[in-house]
Amino acid sequence: MKVIHSVSDTQTYVRELQMSGNKTIGFVPTMGALHKGHMSLVEQSVKNNEITVASIFINPRQFNDKSDFDNYPVNHENDLELLDKAGCDIVFLPSIDDIYKNFVGFNMDFNGLDKIYEGEFRPGHFQGVVDIVYRLFEIVQPNKAYFGLKDFQQLAIIKLMTKLANFNIEIVSCPIVREKSGLAMSSRNLRLSKEQFKNAANIYRLLIVISNKLKVGEDTDKYCQFFIDEIEKIPDMKAEYCVFCNPESLDLVKKINKNSQIIMCVAVWCGKIRLIDNIILVF
């Protein structure tokens, strides 16, 4: 496995690989603090492509809360060991100055997707995500890029950006990987206390409870309220939002129709740690 720190060296090395033959490049962008969820993306890329590139870069532009950026867990030694074991070929580990040198950003029409749900509570977050993913795509020039379904709204925005930027890149969405308790794996889980980690499992438990209760013809508002009420019975936990929406347009869904597919998305504070999750419902 080759570890490259500079943008120019990465571009040169990738070009050499592309010129050496018809090799497909899979790409997994990460912010480090890697877990089994990240590894599932890397393993999928290794399976589907001749070359797999992963990046480790904590992107300051997507943090609307500076303390969240400052406290983001860093363990490059462990990250590199995991990537090597997973069969990753190249790790791009750049500095902030190098990645954003002479790059202002990518302006696009979000069609309102950056103002709802996550965007409502994290102003500027999705512009920061678009900036870094655009920049990484520009540098790595992959054939396929792999993202987890946990960040469902982010995935929708990245797909839109890829289309608007005319990148010839296939965006591959991969299933959420969970702890034994059902809690969606996240780098932020490392910051949870043992008690918080145990309590946070109730997020997925309630998603399953609601998925079993919800029926065609019912209004979704009462189930959102049910989720919020139940979460806030648990010590140190507070719901930020709960929505049911169309998986393609992300439009709110207020009533369940027959033969429909809906995604239920939630954000919950567990102490000072913000966790998100979702579940896809088919009727």
Helices and strands as residue ranges (DSSP letters): E 2-4, H 7-19, E 25-30, H 36-48, E 51-56, G 60-62, H 66-70, H 76-85, E 90-92, H 96-99, H 118-121, H 125-140, E 144-148, H 152-164, E 170-174, G 187-191, H 194-200, H 202-213, H 221-231, E 237-245, E 261-270, E 273-282
